[in-house]
Amino acid sequence: MLAILLAHALAALIAPSAVRALGRNAFYPLALVPLGSLGWVVAHWNDEIQVRLPWAPTIDLSLDLRFDSLATVMSALVLGIGALVLAYCARYFTDGEPKLGSFAAWLVAFSGAMFGLVTSDNMLLLFTFWEVTTVLSFLLVGHNSDSVPGRRAALQALLVTGAGGLAMLAGIVILGQSYGSYLLSDLLAAEHPPGGIAIQVAIGLVLVGALSKSAIVPLHFWLPGAMAAPTPVSAYLHAAAMVKAGVYLIARLAPAFADAPVWRPLVLTLGLASMLLAGLRALQVTDLKLVLAFGTVSQLGFLVVMVGLGTPDAALAGIGLIVAHALFKAALFLVVGIIDHGAGTRDLRELSGLGRRAPVLLGAASLAALSMAGIPPLWGFVAKESALAAELDAEPLSLTVRLLLGAGLVLGSMLTVAYSARFVWGAFSDKPGVPVPGWHAPGAGLIAAPVALAVGSLAAGLAAPWMDGLLAPYAETLPGELTEHLQLWHGLTWPLALTVVIIAGGLALFSVQDRFGESATLLGNADRGYDTALRAMDRLSLKMTTSVQRGSLPLNQAIILGTLVILPAVVLAVGTRTGVELRLWDSPLQLVIGAIMIAMALGATVLRNRLASVLVVGLTGYGCGVIFALHGAPDLALTQFLVETLTLVVFVLVLRAFPAEIGPEQQTGFQVGRAAIAIAVGIAVPVLAAFAGAARNAQPIWERIPAAAYEFGGGKNAVNVLLVDIRAWDTLGEISVLVVAATGVASLVFRSRRFGAAPRAADAPNYSPGKVSWLPAGRLVDRRDRSMVLQITTRLVFPTIMVLSVYFFFSGHNAPGGGFAGGLIAGLALVLRYLAGGQYELGEALPVEAGHLLGAGLILAAGTATASLVLGYPPLYSTIVEASVPLLGHIKLVTSLFFDLGVYLIVVGLILDVLRSLGARLDDELVQVYDR
């Protein structure tokens, strides 16, 4: 299973390159990935396979996959139809289709994500794949980004299914905490499941997510809108795969929760409403794709009712309907794509005579439509007859409920027959007075997929007992006895009589289809309701934003700092508190340093010289570093000194563009409110810290960190081991934020092009080769700004600083230093080169684009997580390699060093980016200003 997921991920990565090399024919080799995965599924049909890959073992978090009877069926549909749709794309698109490579990557990735979803045993992992399919659906529906309807439909699908996913996440968390496990297998196997209102709320929230994903009323309207997507997307995502995710989740949870008080009222009511309302709407629209879209909503309602009933017979019928729906609806969507290509229209009022001109296409569409209508001997008939029998015998329902539900299903099935007939008639019949459109006959490669799916519906119906053997194992997992089986002929039964009534009633509805008109009914109003809700949220967010963010930085800071003071203070005042014991100081030197820091902070409030204000603020930072050193934290002290130095450099670079003094018009005088907020924050922070420390009632974790750092991380420097091993995930997130921040800063400064290496001396307009200088670009600095002492000093100390940087990098695992400190020291060396020789000297020191360093560092850091995962270990797992090397002696290498190297490169790249953005770029703009 992991190999299937990795194969799809790899195929998605190489898809753009494959499309560039092979054009649309690249879809054929890409289709081999789900096809080969389907071979594995068939070879292990209904096997019980579990995969557990540790992720964070100490908190019992792992990648848990489970392959069972239900996952078998769903995987076969996802992979089999995925392979056919990819092959269909090879003839559907042209080589000149915009963003075809990205489309291919997203479609292959979606196939892998759906496989991951249906095989996930961990509910949190399932939610992750769930949201991945949501994002990929957004990208695929919005493939044509120039189309306004396409962009709107993509955003609508993202918001509706994304909101449902968040509700489902809340339910998952409640279930996981209540059961003490996030594994679906544990939930289903629980002998004494917990009860109470919290469980019912959790079930309701999970159902909201499932119903939104499967487009059930009232969260159905995104699916018809998503028909703006290319036809292969509609056939795969919105007929065979993504919309089945909600149905799958209901089927997966039904054995455990079908008897919950909230389950059947919600599932049966909304499912039946969807079947009826969408079926009626399918008789009103004139776009063939919309006919199928509303038919999909109707059929999804039917599926939800059957898999949600919670009996073995209904489960078997439900899984049969899932297979039937995937076969006939995917085939019909692909037929519509061929019609749209060949005739140039999907409007059934403008189509006439295609049946005579495309008999093979007519045959495929007719088989699929007959299966959708439930006509024997198609598989749709077998599944629908079994569904009617299961509903009539559903013991958990009272007789009245069974009769009402049965009547609703019969009426919904009549509507299904009617819009099935309407589809075939509208697409292929001869219509008097309608001109015959031009027709481009489809090639064999384009028509093969819908023909295969349609023939599959016929073959499955004729081989019903064999299909029953494939599908029955899932139904047997539900409590109770399986009494019905999938057969083409059950004899003269009530379901058969109802089938006759359904066909007759459906044909009668089809005969009067013109009387339904084109009004939107309740189903169409939901789309307007979505727009109304969106506008209301926009107005609310606008009012909230304007009330707290009025463009005033002091006001924004006052709100943030006021919240920081008031909220914790209130909680502290009304809550339970423990006694606090404080020491004024450990050494009188701390008092001296503290007094200096206070004096510098006060001085910053009264100084009017900008540079002087920055320097005294910097002294407070250096004072903090001294206190760290006095407390025995050399790593923190070193980092504080380096960061403070770089911060001062950044401030100085920016302040060059400002006047030296703050003008009288900018002086505000003493502000009582600001002073009060400052004093309140200054008091609140240490008070809260003191009470937080006093509230500890367990052994402090810092007492265990040094031993854990050496035992698990192989290093004596606990700080560095924490950063690159024990809490490496935090560090990975932080360096990702650094990369994003660097990108944002440079994007604001470089308004045209993002990255660029610093220019070298030879690129300068006044460069004269052959002249000797202490620095390669030293002579390019204006004589008024040139400092020979600084250039000589830089020439002498730069190599030493770089060697020191490398030393700190390698020694950081056992002594003060590490990738962050080493990168900062290397950055200071670059700062020195820049200050001595300007932007051209920076290019001579490091002729590399900052973006390349940032990207390489992030890839290296993230690659260590992936590498350990591929080797069967938890992500970011470190191992120790020891060896004796000639000359060097005994060497001990911890693999987290590679992660630390990524941190090193990112820090150097960030500093280089700052120097290019706020230094060299600002130099150019200041020169232009001076020239004017």
RAJODA-V838405 format. One record per backbone hydrogen bond with DSSP energy under -1.0 kcal/mol. NH is the residue of the N-H (numbers start at 1). CO is the residue of the C=O. Records with the same first field share a line. If there is no record, write none. Layout:
NH = CO ; CO
This chain:
5 = 1
6 = 2
7 = 3
8 = 4
9 = 5
10 = 6
11 = 7
12 = 8
13 = 9
14 = 10
15 = 11
18 = 14
19 = 15
20 = 16
21 = 17
22 = 18
23 = 19
25 = 22
26 = 23
27 = 24
28 = 25
30 = 26
31 = 27
33 = 30
35 = 31
36 = 32
37 = 33
38 = 34
39 = 35
40 = 36
41 = 37
42 = 38
43 = 39
44 = 40
45 = 42
47 = 44
49 = 67
51 = 65
53 = 63
55 = 61
56 = 61
59 = 56
60 = 57
61 = 56
63 = 53
64 = 62
65 = 51
66 = 119
67 = 49
72 = 68
73 = 69
74 = 70
75 = 71
76 = 72
77 = 73
78 = 74
79 = 75
80 = 76
81 = 77
82 = 78
83 = 79
84 = 80
85 = 81
86 = 82
87 = 83
88 = 84
89 = 85
91 = 88
92 = 88
93 = 89
97 = 94
100 = 97
103 = 99
104 = 100
105 = 101
106 = 102
107 = 103
108 = 104
109 = 105
110 = 106
111 = 107
112 = 108
113 = 109
114 = 110
115 = 111
116 = 112
117 = 113
118 = 114
119 = 115
121 = 64
122 = 64
123 = 182
126 = 122
127 = 123
128 = 124
129 = 125
130 = 126
131 = 127
132 = 128
133 = 129
134 = 130
135 = 131
136 = 132
137 = 133
138 = 134
139 = 135
140 = 136
141 = 137
142 = 138
143 = 140
145 = 143
147 = 144
151 = 147
152 = 148
153 = 149
154 = 150
155 = 151
156 = 152
157 = 153
158 = 154
159 = 155
160 = 156
161 = 157
162 = 158
163 = 159
164 = 160
165 = 161
166 = 162
167 = 163
168 = 164
169 = 165
170 = 166
171 = 167
172 = 168
173 = 169
174 = 170
175 = 171
176 = 172
177 = 173
178 = 174
179 = 175
180 = 176
184 = 121
187 = 183
188 = 184
189 = 185
200 = 196
201 = 197
202 = 198
203 = 199
204 = 200
205 = 201
206 = 202
207 = 203
208 = 204
209 = 205
210 = 206
211 = 207
212 = 208
213 = 209
214 = 210
215 = 212
216 = 211
219 = 216
223 = 220
225 = 221
226 = 222
227 = 224
228 = 225
229 = 226
234 = 230
235 = 231
236 = 232
237 = 233
238 = 233
241 = 236
243 = 237
244 = 241
245 = 242
248 = 244
249 = 245
250 = 246
251 = 247
252 = 248
253 = 249
254 = 250
256 = 253
257 = 253
258 = 254
260 = 257
263 = 260
266 = 262
267 = 263
268 = 264
269 = 265
270 = 266
271 = 267
272 = 268
273 = 269
274 = 270
275 = 271
276 = 272
277 = 273
278 = 274
279 = 275
280 = 276
281 = 277
282 = 278
283 = 280
284 = 281
285 = 281
288 = 346
291 = 287
292 = 288
293 = 289
294 = 290
295 = 291
296 = 292
297 = 293
298 = 294
299 = 295
300 = 296
301 = 297
302 = 298
303 = 299
304 = 300
305 = 301
306 = 302
307 = 303
308 = 304
315 = 311
316 = 312
317 = 313
318 = 314
319 = 315
320 = 316
321 = 317
322 = 318
323 = 319
324 = 320
325 = 321
326 = 322
327 = 323
328 = 324
329 = 325
330 = 326
331 = 327
332 = 328
333 = 329
334 = 330
335 = 331
336 = 332
337 = 333
338 = 334
339 = 335
340 = 336
341 = 337
342 = 338
343 = 339
344 = 340
348 = 286
350 = 347
353 = 429
355 = 428
357 = 353
358 = 354
362 = 358
363 = 359
364 = 360
365 = 361
366 = 362
367 = 363
368 = 364
369 = 365
370 = 366
371 = 367
372 = 368
373 = 369
375 = 370
378 = 375
379 = 457
382 = 378
383 = 379
384 = 380
385 = 381
386 = 382
387 = 383
388 = 384
389 = 385
390 = 386
391 = 387
392 = 388
393 = 389
394 = 391
395 = 393
397 = 394
402 = 398
403 = 399
404 = 400
405 = 401
406 = 402
407 = 403
408 = 404
409 = 405
410 = 406
411 = 407
412 = 408
413 = 409
414 = 410
415 = 411
416 = 412
417 = 413
418 = 414
419 = 415
420 = 416
421 = 417
422 = 418
423 = 419
424 = 420
425 = 421
426 = 422
427 = 423
428 = 424
429 = 425
434 = 431
440 = 342
447 = 443
448 = 444
451 = 447
452 = 448
453 = 449
454 = 450
455 = 451
456 = 452
457 = 453
458 = 454
459 = 455
460 = 456
461 = 457
462 = 458
463 = 459
464 = 461
467 = 463
468 = 464
469 = 465
470 = 466
471 = 467
472 = 468
474 = 471
476 = 472
477 = 474
478 = 475
493 = 491
497 = 493
498 = 494
499 = 495
500 = 496
501 = 497
502 = 498
503 = 499
504 = 500
505 = 501
506 = 502
507 = 503
508 = 504
509 = 505
510 = 506
511 = 507
513 = 510
515 = 512
516 = 513
524 = 520
525 = 521
529 = 525
530 = 526
531 = 527
532 = 528
533 = 529
534 = 530
535 = 531
536 = 532
537 = 533
538 = 534
539 = 535
540 = 536
541 = 537
542 = 538
543 = 539
544 = 540
545 = 541
546 = 542
547 = 543
548 = 544
549 = 545
556 = 552
557 = 553
558 = 554
559 = 555
560 = 556
561 = 557
562 = 558
563 = 559
564 = 560
565 = 561
566 = 562
567 = 563
569 = 565
570 = 566
571 = 567
572 = 568
573 = 569
574 = 570
575 = 571
590 = 587
592 = 588
593 = 589
594 = 590
595 = 591
596 = 592
597 = 593
598 = 594
599 = 595
600 = 596
601 = 597
602 = 598
603 = 599
604 = 600
606 = 603
607 = 603
610 = 660
613 = 609
614 = 610
615 = 611
616 = 612
617 = 613
618 = 614
619 = 615
620 = 616
621 = 617
622 = 618
623 = 619
624 = 620
625 = 621
626 = 622
627 = 623
628 = 624
629 = 625
630 = 626
631 = 627
632 = 629
633 = 628
637 = 633
638 = 634
639 = 635
640 = 636
641 = 637
642 = 638
643 = 639
644 = 640
645 = 641
646 = 642
647 = 643
648 = 644
649 = 645
650 = 646
651 = 647
652 = 648
653 = 649
654 = 650
655 = 651
657 = 654
658 = 655
662 = 608
666 = 663
675 = 671
676 = 672
677 = 673
678 = 674
679 = 675
680 = 676
681 = 677
682 = 678
683 = 679
684 = 680
685 = 681
687 = 683
688 = 684
689 = 685
690 = 686
691 = 687
692 = 688
693 = 689
694 = 690
695 = 691
703 = 700
704 = 701
708 = 704
709 = 705
710 = 706
711 = 707
712 = 708
715 = 709
717 = 813
718 = 716
721 = 717
722 = 718
723 = 719
724 = 720
725 = 721
726 = 721
727 = 722
728 = 725
731 = 727
732 = 728
733 = 729
734 = 730
735 = 731
736 = 732
737 = 733
738 = 734
739 = 735
740 = 736
741 = 737
742 = 738
743 = 739
744 = 740
745 = 741
746 = 742
747 = 743
748 = 744
749 = 745
750 = 746
751 = 749
763 = 760
764 = 761
767 = 764
771 = 768
778 = 775
780 = 777
781 = 778
785 = 782
786 = 782
791 = 787
792 = 788
793 = 789
794 = 790
795 = 791
796 = 792
797 = 793
798 = 794
801 = 797
802 = 798
803 = 799
804 = 800
805 = 801
806 = 802
807 = 803
808 = 804
809 = 805
810 = 806
811 = 807
812 = 808
814 = 811
815 = 811
818 = 808
822 = 818
823 = 819
824 = 820
825 = 821
826 = 822
827 = 823
828 = 824
829 = 825
830 = 826
831 = 827
832 = 828
833 = 829
834 = 830
835 = 831
836 = 832
837 = 833
838 = 834
842 = 838
843 = 839
844 = 840
845 = 841
846 = 842
848 = 846
853 = 849
854 = 850
855 = 851
856 = 852
857 = 853
858 = 854
859 = 855
860 = 856
861 = 857
862 = 858
863 = 859
864 = 860
866 = 862
867 = 863
868 = 864
869 = 865
870 = 866
871 = 867
872 = 869
873 = 868
877 = 874
881 = 893
883 = 891
885 = 889
888 = 886
889 = 885
891 = 883
893 = 881
895 = 879
897 = 894
898 = 895
900 = 896
901 = 897
902 = 898
903 = 899
904 = 900
905 = 901
906 = 902
907 = 903
908 = 904
909 = 905
910 = 906
911 = 907
912 = 908
913 = 909
914 = 910
915 = 911
916 = 912
917 = 913
918 = 914
920 = 915
921 = 916
923 = 919
924 = 920
925 = 921
926 = 922
927 = 923
928 = 924
929 = 925
930 = 926
931 = 927
932 = 928
